[in-house]
């Protein structure tokens, strides 16, 4: 089972890359939300400043002055803010019961309710942003794993409704990510209102009050959302990878894999290496995450009858695998030189080679691709293999300002080395689904490889957005499902239109 072992190694490597990408994406989301908290903290500071200006003296507020009833104008303003929130987020109307007794509020209670309203608005935005993030994560991970396994549109497809159900599932202590966000908001509201009250009673100055509340606001909010993002990210990443293996119908068991270091929990250490049935997996019981900030994952166990299952489900395993292996072996004597040249180009023009570990399709992945194309195009396995041009593929990412010049430097160097540019496809224009430069290159031995050229932005959009939408679209019938097909196409165009077009890119033909 040489090929299966190779595939297992490849799959594990691909899973590791997905985990590395997950950490980077989590960091970006957490940083965006942290900046959002800082902005909201500044707004709260301005509101407190107004309180000190209206009710304070010599930069201090007497506590008793805040026990006076709110003015009718202030009550009206607060009431309108609550109404605006309910109009925007009707699903959270039950969190705004104070509207019934708003006419009774003191100045202090009015400020407390204003703080509460701000946190409700933040919580609603956190829920929306985290939901969108988790949906994208699920889709991206699912299709990345499906691609690494060689599954085409005739084999696997992403279920958006199923993803939503999974993301919103109450999995530990009968809570989901939304419950945890609102639980954290409730605690933070209590902390902030008590902080303000205590500071006023103590006679603190405006600067001290704002400093203390801002630190509490930002630091607590960041710690809370970081914990949720990390934990839910682990859950959804693992579930998406496992769903790919589930859908393949090739596996029965998985091995629990813990990250063993000084941070590893006792529960994950105990589970590390244990084998469980796929059908029996349960998050928090025998499948990660087992706890907050859990970093554990899994590895599928290849069954003894894998080949029999494969052939029953997808086609002639041995024939397609043999063809795939031969195709990859044909390329190997030339790959080293090609890679060396591209690395020198990377150094010379400051373009970055990404995904280099996956420049070869795996034998298993290529085998499945051959079968899928053979069925779809109704051609032989051999002809399908010949028509696949990304068996050896490379991707360059370049800064937007240097993009066009870097591309010409790259192809110029390749031509000087005796390479032939077979085909150039430039899709950097408005109102297209995909933006990038796809080039087929041929060496003097007739070996063809694919070279993709991207800006930072076009590469990010391709990896984090377009792929998911495309995979949903490609399983549809363009005629029968025209309305949905067109809608998804328009969504991809809208996303791609946000990518800046590099200067002079029209020269690339």
Buried (B, 14 or more C-beta within 10 A) or exposed (E): EEBBEBBBEBBBBBBEBBBEBBEEBBEEBBEEBBEBBBEBBEEBBEEBBEBBEEBBEEEBBEEEBBEEBBEEEBBEEBBEBBEEBBEEBEEBEEBBEBEEEBEEBEBBBBBBBBBBBBBBBBBBBBBEBBBEBBBBBBBBBBBBBBBBBBBBBBBBBBBEEEBBEBBEEEBBEEEBBBEBBBEBBBEBBEBBBEBBBEBBEEEBBBEEBBEBBBEBBBEBBBEBBBBBBBBBBBBBBBBBBBBBBBBBEBBBBBBBBBEEEEEBBEBBEEBBEEEBEBEEBEBBEBBBBBBEEBBBBBBBBBEEEBBEBBBEEBBBBEBBBBBBBEBBEBBEEBBEEBBEBBEEBBEEBEBBBBBEEBBBBBBBBBBBBBBBBBBEEEBEBBEBBEEBBBBBBBBBBBEBEBBBBBBBBBBEBBEEBEBEEEEBEBBBEEEBBBBBBBBBBBBEEEBBBBBBBBBBBBBBBBBBBBBBBBBBBEEBEEEEBEEEBEEBBEBBBEBBEEBEBBEEBEEBE
